[in-house]
């Protein structure tokens, strides 16, 4: 890497440009996610970015923030199972954090809904909780 200082930048731009969930680990007890849904989510527009905050939940090691277009928000609110799976697609993933806050620096122009999921110690992702819509 010393002989090629641009190598790290190249890797970041080509292979690690988009956020991704960490790989799951095998739960030795074979249980499903050991975390519940994340509720009490708040999103607000600040200087062209969307700041999203939520209450920490017990057992959460990481949180994943998803940005959803308006049609996906409506489908989730209607209980559409296909929409649920589509919402948790990496194309909608804003990022991962260990803190109860994350800023979306590339919000959708027409506004969007946000959901947060929690991941446990084995990186198993819990259910979608509250959907918050920055459009009000």
VMD Tcl script that draws the C-alpha trace (Angstrom):
set ca {
  {0.00 0.00 0.00}
  {2.90 2.40 0.60}
  {3.95 2.14 -3.03}
  {0.40 2.80 -4.19}
  {-1.21 5.51 -2.02}
  {-4.28 5.63 -4.29}
  {-5.08 1.98 -3.66}
  {-7.18 2.65 -0.57}
  {-9.12 5.41 -2.35}
  {-9.67 3.06 -5.29}
  {-11.03 0.33 -3.00}
  {-13.30 2.76 -1.20}
  {-14.69 4.15 -4.45}
  {-15.16 0.85 -6.28}
  {-15.83 -1.84 -3.68}
  {-16.90 -0.03 -0.53}
  {-18.82 2.98 -1.85}
  {-22.24 1.79 -0.66}
  {-23.23 0.91 2.91}
  {-23.79 -2.75 3.71}
  {-24.94 -4.86 6.61}
  {-22.26 -6.91 8.35}
  {-22.41 -10.66 7.81}
  {-24.45 -12.55 10.36}
  {-22.84 -14.95 12.77}
  {-24.30 -18.30 13.76}
  {-26.28 -18.04 16.96}
  {-25.11 -21.03 19.05}
  {-28.59 -21.35 20.57}
  {-30.33 -21.14 17.18}
  {-32.57 -18.26 18.17}
  {-33.85 -15.60 15.80}
  {-33.08 -11.93 16.29}
  {-32.60 -11.09 19.94}
  {-33.82 -7.53 19.47}
  {-37.23 -6.01 18.97}
  {-38.36 -3.16 16.80}
  {-37.00 0.36 17.08}
  {-39.71 2.86 17.89}
  {-39.75 6.52 18.91}
  {-37.95 7.48 15.69}
  {-37.70 11.17 14.87}
  {-36.48 12.67 11.59}
  {-36.00 16.34 10.80}
  {-34.64 18.32 7.89}
  {-31.56 20.36 8.86}
  {-29.53 22.28 6.26}
  {-30.48 19.94 3.42}
  {-29.74 16.78 5.41}
  {-32.13 14.61 7.40}
  {-31.13 13.93 10.99}
  {-32.72 10.75 12.32}
  {-32.75 9.87 16.02}
  {-34.34 7.05 17.99}
  {-34.41 5.53 21.45}
  {-31.82 2.83 22.10}
  {-33.25 -0.62 22.65}
  {-32.00 -3.42 24.86}
  {-29.75 -5.94 23.17}
  {-28.97 -3.78 20.13}
  {-25.35 -3.76 19.05}
  {-25.88 -1.84 15.80}
  {-28.66 0.02 14.06}
  {-29.44 0.17 10.34}
  {-31.15 3.22 8.86}
  {-33.22 2.81 5.69}
  {-34.52 5.63 3.45}
  {-37.81 4.77 1.75}
  {-39.61 6.49 -1.10}
  {-43.23 7.51 -0.46}
  {-44.75 4.49 -2.24}
  {-42.73 2.09 -0.05}
  {-43.88 3.93 3.08}
  {-47.54 3.53 2.04}
  {-47.06 -0.16 1.26}
  {-45.39 -0.81 4.62}
  {-48.12 1.05 6.46}
  {-50.70 -1.10 4.62}
  {-48.93 -4.26 5.89}
  {-47.71 -5.44 2.48}
  {-45.24 -8.31 3.15}
  {-43.50 -7.82 -0.20}
  {-42.98 -4.15 0.66}
  {-41.46 -5.19 3.97}
  {-38.81 -7.27 2.20}
  {-38.21 -4.58 -0.42}
  {-37.79 -1.93 2.27}
  {-34.90 -3.83 3.83}
  {-32.98 -3.92 0.56}
  {-29.42 -2.58 0.64}
  {-30.42 -0.08 -2.06}
  {-32.41 1.70 0.68}
  {-29.72 1.43 3.34}
  {-28.39 4.84 4.41}
  {-25.87 3.41 6.85}
  {-25.04 1.54 10.02}
  {-24.18 2.93 13.43}
  {-23.72 1.91 17.03}
  {-25.33 5.17 18.18}
  {-29.02 6.15 18.31}
  {-28.63 8.77 15.58}
  {-27.56 8.99 11.96}
  {-27.69 11.75 9.34}
  {-28.85 11.14 5.79}
  {-26.68 13.42 3.65}
  {-28.42 12.40 0.41}
  {-32.16 12.60 1.15}
  {-34.68 12.12 -1.63}
  {-35.84 15.38 -3.18}
  {-39.53 14.52 -2.83}
  {-39.08 13.51 0.81}
  {-38.94 10.06 2.27}
  {-39.84 7.86 5.15}
  {-37.22 6.33 7.39}
  {-37.14 3.11 9.35}
  {-34.51 1.87 11.76}
  {-33.79 -1.75 12.54}
  {-31.63 -3.09 15.34}
  {-29.02 -5.81 14.96}
  {-28.07 -8.06 17.85}
  {-24.66 -9.43 18.86}
  {-24.90 -12.04 16.10}
  {-25.81 -9.35 13.53}
  {-29.35 -10.74 13.18}
  {-31.64 -7.91 12.12}
  {-34.79 -7.29 14.10}
  {-38.18 -6.24 12.71}
  {-39.10 -2.89 11.19}
  {-40.68 -0.63 13.76}
  {-42.07 2.84 13.49}
  {-41.92 4.61 10.13}
  {-41.23 8.32 10.28}
  {-41.95 10.60 7.33}
  {-40.02 13.89 7.13}
  {-42.77 15.43 5.02}
  {-44.96 15.58 8.08}
}
mol new
graphics top color blue
foreach p $ca { graphics top sphere $p radius 0.5 }
foreach p [lrange $ca 0 end-1] q [lrange $ca 1 end] { graphics top cylinder $p $q radius 0.2 }
display resetview
